[in-house]
């Protein structure tokens, strides 16, 4: 056993069968088949659910990378294999973020969710996320399903009632949800922290942790009042969850398994399933007036209600038949709800299947900073589709190639451009174009018959005979990033084959050999159309038209007779196009403008320093001087050297403003400076004063100048 294998075994302490090795560029084996009961089960159908996005804003690339692109790849893959699959999605339309936006805009919560549900649904459709249904939690079906689910657990005695003290707004006359309370974070001093989290430092909070708490509704200071709620006793289900997750699902991704273990090791506590709010599904029991189902309780039931809306007569087959496999695609912030809370709900109800796997991803950052809806720091899908028309697959490819599968990752526009230009265009697109164009040139666009194969031909065909097994193994274990790499490896094989055989040179002497080469190149091209179909559906539809074929079928991936001799190909077109610097610069500038707007909105002047005596101030001799000369100081990025007319003589001043001004734009300008500052050496230059500047919110410095021109040497009073 190699040392890498030993390290992996020791790190995860999981029992493995023999390693499955696959190689890229002579890399070491990285994937291993884990023993688990779940992997030995056989299912007739697969139910795929995707996290319900809040309908208080559009979908951004973090959502796509974490949930929707991998879920869509998996669903398309299973459909291509001919399996029975449902992919269920919908908008989460209850909860405090909805009401906060409604209050901010002066509209109703229903107005908010109607707007954003439409935007989100259309964006998913245009982007090719292949839901069987994308519904919403304000539907009548969902309201009934969630109410019935609560009532079932209530009648079984699965809830406990507790009275506790919570913040109450006496002016608004209502209890305050955590997000309706703001105050100062006790950890970082952010004065705009919420009652559940500080977005500045990321710390989870309780409303009582805040310093100087205020109601986000009226601005008044809230008081504590008693209120009654229903709780799901998660501690009751802890022994079951420990066995089910920690013993029976060791094949789950390390980041998912590890987070679940951490929660279980801390000990589970009862969790409220109701809250005081006027937006949501009313708690369906007497004495619960003014209370709704907590959004974390009602939202996952949306998977069930959306399935019922799609299949009113057969939905139970997908949720209660043990031969149905359920997979939850979510982000890491939802792991606890889908691995611990929702399974406890389902177990308490008693008739539902539990998920077989929850392949949650970590977070995707943007240009080195955390994606934030409140700060508008995001690449929004609906805007991308307008700014980058026809480039759905480019984003799908980049997000998959850079997927945060087990740790946080970063999206940058430069990487987006590089992956498009250097991989989609230069590798995949280049090979496809050469194969089709050369066939058109030498064989009038018809697939030539292959002649006698050389050893190199046979080796090339052998190089991709295992592509189906390799891609399937990776997709079955939710390694989408590496599965896409394996598909791209086909294009690399094809490029190398054409580069090595050089059919354009042989065309002058041996057309029989050229026919064989082009036949093999076209078989690789047809295989690419199959291998990339789950990942790049729009581009592969285009490629199938160029090949003049219907989709060839997943089961034929790896075959060397996909295109028969004499088959007429379609017209060759560029599969992808190069993205120019100007396009990327425009996207980067959009983000910079957003960052500047955020800084302006959140800018707060620094506290005034402690008072000084008037006599101390009078000691300062502040004057106006005219800049005669200005040069950069050698080997000092921040320093400029000035020659200033101070009205009495010429003096030298060195100032650290080189990153904010060029020497040319300062010559002739009048500036304010401290004339009686003791001389000081900077980089060997004696500086005889200090030029005064103001520091803007973004760190930029602006020199202080008189409004009107005055005589050099004029005193500032």
C-alpha positions in Angstrom: 0.0 0.0 0.0 1.4 3.4 -1.0 2.0 6.1 1.7 -0.8 8.3 0.4 -3.3 5.5 0.8 -2.1 4.9 4.4 -2.5 8.6 5.2 -6.1 8.6 3.9 -6.9 5.5 5.8 -5.5 6.9 9.1 -7.1 10.4 8.6 -10.7 9.2 8.0 -10.5 5.9 10.0 -13.0 4.3 7.6 -12.9 0.7 6.5 -12.1 0.4 2.8 -12.2 -2.3 0.2 -9.5 -2.5 -2.4 -8.5 0.9 -3.9 -10.0 2.1 -7.1 -7.2 3.8 -9.0 -7.5 6.1 -11.9 -4.7 8.3 -13.2 -4.3 11.8 -14.6 -0.9 12.8 -15.7 0.7 10.0 -13.7 -1.0 11.2 -10.4 -1.4 8.8 -7.5 -4.6 6.9 -6.9 -7.0 9.2 -5.0 -10.4 7.4 -4.7 -11.4 4.4 -2.8 -14.6 2.4 -2.5 -15.8 2.5 1.1 -17.7 -0.4 2.6 -21.2 0.6 3.7 -24.6 -0.9 3.9 -26.1 1.8 1.8 -23.8 1.2 -1.2 -24.9 -2.4 -1.3 -28.6 -1.5 -1.6 -30.4 -1.7 -4.9 -33.1 0.8 -5.8 -35.7 1.1 -8.5 -35.8 4.9 -8.6 -34.0 8.0 -7.3 -35.5 11.1 -5.7 -33.3 14.2 -5.9 -34.1 17.2 -3.8 -32.3 20.6 -3.9 -32.2 23.2 -1.2 -35.0 25.7 -1.5 -33.6 29.2 -2.1 -35.1 32.1 -0.2 -37.4 34.1 -2.5 -36.0 37.4 -1.2 -33.5 37.8 -3.9 -32.2 36.2 -7.1 -29.9 33.1 -7.2 -26.2 33.7 -7.3 -23.1 31.6 -8.3 -22.6 30.3 -4.7 -26.1 28.7 -4.9 -25.2 27.2 -8.2 -21.8 25.8 -7.3 -23.0 24.4 -3.9 -26.3 22.9 -4.9 -27.9 23.2 -8.4 -25.2 22.5 -10.9 -24.0 19.2 -9.1 -27.7 18.2 -8.6 -28.4 18.8 -12.3 -25.3 16.9 -13.4 -26.4 13.9 -11.3 -30.0 14.0 -12.4 -29.0 14.2 -16.1 -26.5 11.4 -15.7 -29.1 9.1 -14.1 -31.7 9.9 -16.8 -29.1 9.2 -19.5 -28.6 5.8 -18.0 -32.3 5.2 -18.3 -33.0 5.3 -14.6 -36.3 6.5 -13.0 -35.5 9.9 -11.6 -37.3 12.9 -10.1 -35.6 16.2 -9.4 -37.6 18.3 -7.0 -37.0 22.0 -6.3 -38.9 25.1 -5.2 -38.7 28.5 -3.5 -38.7 28.9 0.2 -41.2 31.7 0.7 -41.6 32.0 4.5 -39.3 33.3 7.1 -38.0 36.6 8.4 -35.7 37.6 5.4 -38.9 37.8 3.4 -40.7 40.1 5.9 -37.6 42.3 6.3 -37.4 42.9 2.5 -41.1 43.6 2.4 -40.9 46.1 5.2 -37.9 47.8 3.6 -39.7 48.1 0.2 -43.1 49.0 1.7 -44.8 46.1 0.1 -46.4 42.8 1.3 -44.4 39.6 1.8 -46.5 38.0 -0.9 -45.4 40.7 -3.4 -41.8 39.9 -2.5 -42.1 36.2 -3.1 -44.1 36.5 -6.2 -41.4 38.7 -7.7 -38.4 36.6 -6.8 -40.0 33.2 -7.3 -40.6 34.3 -10.9 -37.0 35.5 -11.3 -35.5 32.4 -9.8 -37.6 30.0 -11.7 -36.9 31.6 -15.0 -33.2 31.8 -14.3 -33.1 28.1 -13.5 -35.0 27.3 -16.7 -32.7 29.5 -18.9 -29.6 28.0 -17.2 -30.7 24.5 -17.9 -31.4 23.2 -14.4 -33.7 20.3 -15.3 -36.2 20.2 -12.5 -39.2 17.9 -12.9 -41.0 20.5 -10.8 -40.0 23.9 -9.4 -42.8 25.0 -7.1 -43.1 27.1 -3.9 -44.0 27.0 -0.2 -46.9 29.4 -0.5 -48.8 26.9 -2.6 -52.1 25.5 -1.2 -50.7 22.0 -1.5 -47.7 22.9 0.7 -49.8 24.7 3.3 -52.0 21.6 3.7 -49.1 19.2 3.7 -47.1 21.1 6.3 -50.1 21.5 8.5 -51.0 17.8 8.3 -47.4 16.9 9.1 -47.4 19.1 12.2 -50.7 17.7 13.3 -49.6 14.1 12.9 -46.6 14.7 15.1 -48.7 16.7 17.6 -51.3 13.9 17.9 -48.5 11.4 18.4 -47.2 13.4 21.3 -43.9 14.1 19.5 -43.7 17.7 20.6 -43.1 19.3 23.9 -44.5 22.7 24.9 -42.2 25.2 26.6 -42.7 28.8 27.8 -39.7 31.0 27.5 -38.9 34.7 27.6 -38.2 36.4 24.2 -37.8 40.0 23.1 -41.0 41.9 22.5 -41.4 45.3 20.7 -43.9 47.3 22.8 -44.4 49.9 20.1 -45.0 47.4 17.3 -46.9 45.1 19.7 -45.2 41.9 18.5 -42.5 39.4 19.5 -39.3 39.8 17.6 -37.7 37.1 15.5 -33.9 37.0 15.8 -33.4 38.9 12.5 -35.7 41.6 13.8 -33.2 42.5 16.5 -30.0 44.4 15.8 -27.3 45.6 18.1 -23.5 45.6 18.7 -21.7 42.3 18.3 -19.9 41.4 21.5 -17.0 39.8 19.5 -16.1 42.4 16.9 -18.0 45.6 17.8 -20.0 45.6 14.6 -23.0 47.9 15.4 -25.3 46.2 12.8 -25.2 42.6 14.0 -28.4 40.6 13.9 -29.9 38.6 16.7 -28.8 35.3 15.1 -25.5 36.2 13.5 -22.9 39.0 13.0 -22.2 39.2 9.3 -19.0 41.2 9.9 -17.2 38.4 11.8 -19.5 35.5 11.0 -20.1 34.6 14.7 -23.5 32.9 15.5 -25.3 34.8 18.1 -28.4 34.7 20.4 -30.5 37.9 20.7 -29.5 38.3 24.3 -25.8 38.3 23.3 -26.2 41.7 21.6 -25.1 44.9 23.2 -27.7 47.7 23.1 -30.3 45.6 21.2 -32.9 47.5 19.1 -36.0 46.4 17.3 -35.5 46.5 13.5 -39.2 47.4 13.2 -39.6 50.4 15.4 -36.1 51.2 16.5 -37.1 51.0 20.2 -35.4 49.0 22.9 -37.2 45.6 23.2 -38.3 44.0 26.5 -38.5 40.4 27.6 -41.9 38.7 27.7 -43.1 35.2 28.1 -44.3 33.2 25.1 -45.3 29.5 24.5 -43.9 27.4 21.6 -43.8 23.8 20.5 -40.4 22.0 20.3 -39.1 18.9 18.6 -37.0 17.0 21.1 -34.0 16.2 19.0 -32.3 14.7 22.1 -34.9 11.9 22.0 -33.6 10.9 18.5 -29.9 11.3 19.3 -29.2 7.5 19.8 -31.0 6.7 16.5 -29.1 9.4 14.6 -25.8 8.3 16.0 -26.3 4.8 14.8 -27.8 5.8 11.4 -25.2 8.4 10.5 -22.0 7.5 12.3 -22.3 3.7 11.9 -24.4 3.2 8.8 -23.3 6.1 6.6 -19.6 6.3 6.9 -19.5 6.7 3.1 -20.8 10.3 3.4 -18.4 13.0 2.4 -15.9 13.8 5.2 -17.2 17.4 5.5 -20.8 16.2 6.0 -19.9 13.3 8.3 -17.6 15.5 10.3 -20.2 18.2 10.9 -22.8 15.7 11.9 -20.4 14.0 14.3 -19.6 17.4 15.8 -23.3 18.2 16.4 -24.0 14.8 17.9 -20.9 14.9 20.2 -22.1 18.3 21.5 -25.5 16.8 22.4 -28.7 17.6 20.7 -31.3 19.9 22.3 -35.0 20.4 21.7 -35.6 22.8 18.8 -38.7 25.2 18.5 -41.0 24.3 15.5 -43.1 27.5 15.9 -42.5 31.2 16.2 -44.4 34.4 16.8 -44.8 35.9 13.3 -47.6 36.9 11.0 -46.1 35.5 7.8 -46.0 31.8 7.4 -48.2 28.7 7.9 -50.4 29.0 11.0 -49.7 26.5 13.7 -52.8 24.2 13.3 -53.8 23.8 17.0 -55.9 25.7 19.4 -54.2 28.4 21.5 -51.6 29.1 18.7 -53.1 32.3 17.4 -50.4 34.6 16.0 -47.9 31.7 15.7 -46.6 30.1 12.5 -44.5 27.1 11.7 -40.8 27.9 12.0 -39.4 28.1 8.5 -36.8 25.3 9.1 -39.7 23.0 9.9 -42.0 23.9 7.0 -39.3 24.3 4.3 -38.1 20.7 4.0 -41.7 19.5 3.9 -41.7 21.5 0.6 -39.9 18.6 -1.0 -42.8 16.3 -0.1 -45.5 18.8 -1.1 -43.8 19.7 -4.4 -43.7 15.9 -5.2 -47.3 15.6 -4.4 -48.2 18.6 -6.6 -46.4 16.9 -9.5 -47.7 13.4 -8.9 -50.9 13.7 -6.8 -51.7 10.0 -7.2 -48.2 8.4 -6.9 -46.1 10.8 -4.7 -46.0 8.3 -1.9 -44.0 5.8 -4.0 -41.2 8.4 -4.1 -41.3 9.1 -0.4 -42.4 5.9 1.3 -41.4 2.9 -1.0 -38.1 1.5 0.4 -36.9 0.9 -3.2 -36.7 4.7 -3.7 -33.3 6.3 -3.0 -33.4 9.9 -1.8 -30.4 12.3 -2.2 -30.4 15.8 -0.8 -28.2 18.4 -2.6 -27.5 21.3 -0.2 -24.8 23.7 0.9 -22.9 23.3 4.1 -25.1 25.8 6.0 -28.0 23.3 5.6 -26.2 20.1 6.7 -27.6 20.0 10.2 -31.2 20.5 8.9 -31.0 17.8 6.3 -28.9 15.2 8.2 -30.2 15.7 11.7 -33.4 17.7 12.0 -35.3 16.6 8.9 -34.5 12.9 9.4 -35.7 13.3 13.0 -38.9 14.8 11.7 -39.4 11.9 9.2 -38.5 9.3 11.8 -41.0 10.8 14.3 -43.7 10.7 11.6 -42.8 7.1 11.0 -43.8 6.3 7.4 -41.2 8.2 5.3 -37.8 7.1 3.8 -34.6 8.7 5.1 -32.0 10.1 2.7 -29.3 7.7 1.5 -26.8 10.5 1.0 -26.4 14.3 1.5 -23.5 15.3 -0.7 -23.3 18.9 0.7 -20.7 21.3 -0.7 -18.8 24.0 1.1 -19.0 27.7 0.3 -17.8 29.4 -2.9 -16.2 32.8 -2.3 -16.1 35.6 -4.8 -12.8 37.4 -5.6 -11.4 36.4 -2.2 -14.4 37.7 -0.3 -17.5 35.8 1.2 -20.5 36.1 -1.1 -23.1 38.3 0.6 -26.7 39.0 -0.5 -27.0 41.9 1.9 -23.8 43.5 0.5 -24.7 42.7 -3.1 -21.4 41.0 -3.3 -22.4 38.2 -5.7 -22.6 37.2 -9.4 -26.4 37.0 -9.9 -27.5 34.3 -12.3 -30.2 36.5 -13.9 -27.6 39.2 -14.6 -25.1 36.7 -15.9 -27.5 35.4 -18.4 -28.0 38.9 -19.8 -24.3 39.9 -19.6 -23.0 36.5 -21.1 -25.7 35.4 -23.6 -25.3 31.8 -24.8 -22.6 31.1 -22.2 -24.6 28.9 -19.7 -22.2 26.0 -20.2 -19.1 28.2 -19.6 -20.4 29.0 -16.1 -21.5 25.4 -15.5 -18.0 24.2 -16.5 -16.2 26.7 -14.4 -18.3 26.2 -11.3 -17.9 22.4 -11.6 -14.1 22.7 -12.3 -13.8 24.9 -9.2 -16.5 23.2 -7.1 -16.1 23.6 -3.3 -16.7 19.9 -2.8 -14.9 19.4 0.5 -13.5 22.9 1.3 -14.4 26.5 0.5 -13.2 27.6 -2.9 -12.9 31.0 -4.8 -14.4 32.2 -8.0 -12.5 34.9 -9.9 -13.4 36.4 -13.3 -9.8 35.9 -14.4 -10.0 32.1 -13.7 -13.4 32.1 -15.5 -11.7 33.6 -18.5 -8.7 31.3 -18.3 -10.8 28.1 -18.1 -12.9 29.2 -21.0 -10.0 30.2 -23.2 -7.5 27.6 -22.2 -9.7 24.6 -21.7 -13.1 24.9 -23.4 -11.8 26.7 -26.4 -8.2 25.5 -26.7 -8.8 21.8 -25.7 -12.4 20.7 -26.2 -13.5 23.2 -28.9 -10.2 23.0 -30.8 -10.3 19.3 -31.1 -13.9 19.1 -32.2 -13.4 21.9 -34.7 -10.3 20.2 -36.2 -12.0 16.8 -36.5 -15.0 18.2 -38.3 -13.2 20.8 -40.5 -10.6 18.2 -41.7 -13.3 15.7 -42.4 -15.2 18.3 -44.4 -12.0 19.2 -46.3 -10.8 15.7 -47.2 -14.0 13.7 -47.3 -16.8 16.2 -48.1 -18.2 15.9 -44.5 -18.7 12.1 -44.6 -17.3 9.7 -42.1 -14.5 7.9 -43.8 -14.0 4.1 -43.4 -11.1 3.1 -41.2 -8.4 1.0 -42.8 -5.7 -1.1 -41.1 -4.9 0.2 -37.6 -1.4 0.9 -36.4 -0.2 0.1 -32.8 -0.6 3.8 -32.0 -4.2 3.7 -33.3 -4.9 0.8 -31.1 -3.3 2.4 -28.1 -5.3 5.6 -28.6 -8.6 3.6 -28.7 -7.5 1.7 -25.6 -6.8 5.0 -23.8 -10.5 5.9 -23.7 -12.1 2.5 -23.5 -12.5 2.9 -19.7 -14.0 6.4 -19.8 -17.5 5.1 -19.1 -16.5 3.2 -16.0 -14.3 6.0 -14.7 -16.9 8.8 -15.2 -19.6 6.6 -13.6 -17.5 5.7 -10.6 -16.9 9.4 -10.0 -20.4 10.5 -10.5 -21.9 7.7 -8.4 -19.7 8.9 -5.5 -20.5 12.6 -6.2 -17.0 13.6 -7.4 -18.4 15.9 -10.1 -15.2 18.0 -10.5 -13.1 14.9 -11.3 -15.7 13.3 -13.4 -15.6 16.4 -15.6 -11.8 16.2 -15.7 -12.2 12.6 -16.9 -14.5 13.8 -19.7 -12.0 16.5 -20.7 -9.3 13.9 -20.8 -11.0 12.5 -23.8 -10.5 15.8 -25.7 -6.8 15.8 -24.6 -6.4 12.3 -26.0 -8.0 13.5 -29.3 -5.8 16.6 -29.6 -2.7 14.5 -28.9 -3.7 12.0 -31.5 -4.2 14.6 -34.3 -1.0 16.4 -33.3 1.0 13.2 -33.4 -0.5 11.7 -36.6 -0.6 15.0 -38.6 -3.2 14.0 -41.2 -2.9 17.3 -43.0 0.6 16.3 -44.0 -0.3 12.7 -45.0 -3.1 14.1 -47.2 -0.5 14.6 -49.9 0.6 11.0 -50.0 -1.6 8.6 -48.1 -5.4 9.3 -48.1 -6.1 5.8 -46.8 -4.1 6.6 -43.7 -5.9 10.0 -43.4 -9.3 8.2 -43.5 -8.3 5.9 -40.6 -7.1 8.9 -38.5 -10.2 10.9 -39.2 -12.5 8.0 -38.4 -10.8 7.6 -35.0 -10.9 11.3 -34.4 -14.6 11.4 -35.1 -15.3 8.4 -32.8 -13.6 10.4 -30.0 -15.7 13.4 -30.9 -18.9 11.4 -30.7 -17.8 10.0 -27.3 -17.3 13.6 -26.2 -20.9 14.4 -27.1 -22.0 11.6 -24.7 -19.4 12.2 -21.9 -20.1 15.9 -21.6 -23.9 15.8 -21.9 -24.5 15.9 -18.1 -22.1 18.8 -17.7 -22.6 20.9 -20.8 -26.1 20.2 -22.1 -26.4 23.2 -24.4 -23.0 22.7 -26.1 -23.6 19.0 -26.5 -26.9 19.6 -28.2 -25.0 21.9 -30.6 -22.3 19.2 -31.1 -25.0 16.5 -31.8 -26.3 18.8 -34.6 -22.8 19.2 -36.0 -22.5 15.4 -35.9 -26.0 15.1 -37.4 -27.1 12.6 -34.8 -29.7 12.2 -32.1 -28.1 11.8 -28.6 -26.1 8.6 -28.8 -27.0 7.2 -25.4 -24.9 6.8 -22.3 -24.5 3.1 -22.6 -22.5 3.5 -25.8 -19.9 5.8 -24.1 -16.5 4.3 -24.8 -17.5 2.6 -28.1 -15.4 3.0 -31.2 -18.2 2.6 -33.8 -20.5 5.4 -32.8 -20.4 7.0 -36.3 -20.6 4.6 -39.2 -18.6 5.0 -42.5 -20.5 7.1 -45.0 -22.5 9.0 -42.3 -23.0 12.7 -43.4 -21.9 15.2 -40.8 -23.6 18.5 -40.3 -22.0 22.0 -40.6 -19.0 22.6 -38.4 -19.3 25.6 -36.1 -17.2 26.9 -33.2 -18.3 25.1 -30.0 -17.0 27.9 -27.8 -15.6 31.4 -28.4 -12.7 33.2 -26.7 -13.7 35.7 -24.0 -11.8 39.0 -24.4 -10.2 41.0 -21.6 -12.7 43.8 -22.0 -15.6 41.5 -21.1 -13.9 40.4 -18.0 -12.8 43.9 -17.0 -16.4 45.0 -17.2 -17.4 42.3 -14.7 -14.6 43.1 -12.4 -15.5 46.8 -12.6 -19.1 46.0 -11.6 -17.8 44.3 -8.5 -15.5 47.2 -7.7 -18.4 49.6 -8.0 -20.4 47.4 -5.7 -17.6 47.4 -3.1 -17.2 51.1 -3.3 -21.0 51.6 -2.9 -20.9 49.4 0.2 -18.0 51.2 1.7 -19.7 54.6 1.1 -22.9 53.3 2.7 -21.2 51.8 5.7 -18.6 54.5 6.2 -18.4 56.0 9.7 -15.9 58.7 10.7 -13.2 57.7 13.2 -13.8 58.8 16.8 -12.5 62.3 17.6 -9.2 62.1 19.6 -9.0 63.4 23.1 -9.1 67.2 23.5 -5.9 69.3 23.5 -5.3 72.7 25.0 -5.8 75.8 22.7 -2.2 76.8 23.3 -1.0 73.5 21.9 -3.0 74.1 18.7 -1.6 77.6 18.4 1.9 76.2 18.3 1.2 74.7 14.9 2.2 77.0 12.0 0.0 75.8 9.0 0.7 77.6 5.8 -0.1 77.5 2.1 2.7 76.7 -0.4 2.9 76.3 -4.1 4.5 73.1 -5.5 7.3 73.9 -7.8 8.7 70.4 -8.4 7.6 66.9 -7.6 9.4 63.6 -8.2 9.2 60.0 -7.0 11.7 58.9 -4.3 13.8 56.0 -5.6 13.1 52.6 -4.1 10.1 54.0 -2.1 6.7 53.2 -3.6 4.8 55.5 -1.3 7.0 58.6 -1.2 7.1 61.8 -3.3 9.7 64.5 -2.9 8.4 68.1 -3.2 10.1 71.5 -3.8 7.7 74.1 -2.3 7.6 77.9 -2.5 6.6 78.8 1.1 6.7 82.6 0.5 10.0 83.0 2.2 12.3 80.5 0.6 12.2 77.1 -1.2 11.8 74.1 1.1 11.8 70.3 0.6 9.0 68.1 1.9 8.7 64.3 1.5 5.1 62.9 1.6 3.7 59.4 1.5 1.1 60.0 -1.2 2.7 58.5 -4.3 0.0 55.8 -4.5 -2.7 58.5 -4.8 -1.1 61.1 -7.1 1.3 61.2 -10.0 4.0 63.9 -9.7 2.7 65.6 -12.9 -0.8 66.3 -11.5 0.7 68.0 -8.4 3.1 70.5 -9.9 1.6 74.0 -9.7 -1.0 73.1 -7.1 -1.3 75.0 -3.8 -1.3 72.8 -0.7 -1.5 73.3 3.0 1.5 72.2 5.1 2.8 72.3 8.6 5.7 74.8 8.4 7.2 74.4 11.9 7.6 70.6 12.1 11.0 69.6 13.1 13.1 68.4 10.0 13.2 64.6 9.6 15.2 62.3 7.3 13.2 60.0 5.0 15.2 57.7 2.7 18.2 60.1 3.1 16.2 63.2 2.2 15.6 65.9 4.9 11.9 66.7 4.9 11.1 70.2 6.2 7.4 70.0 7.0 4.3 67.9 6.4 1.7 68.2 3.6 -1.8 67.9 4.9 -4.2 65.3 3.4 -7.6 63.9 4.1 -8.2 60.1 4.1 -11.4 59.1 2.4 -13.6 56.1 3.4 -11.8 53.9 0.9 -8.3 54.8 2.0 -7.6 57.3 -0.8 -5.8 60.5 0.2 -6.7 63.9 -1.0 -4.3 66.9 -0.4 -5.8 69.9 1.4 -5.9 73.0 -0.9 -7.3 76.5 -0.4 -10.6 77.2 -2.3 -9.1 80.3 -3.9 -5.5 80.9 -4.9 -3.5 82.8 -2.2 0.0 84.1 -1.9 2.6 81.4 -1.0 3.3 81.6 2.8 -0.3 82.6 3.7 -1.2 81.3 7.2 -4.1 78.9 7.8 -6.2 80.3 10.7 
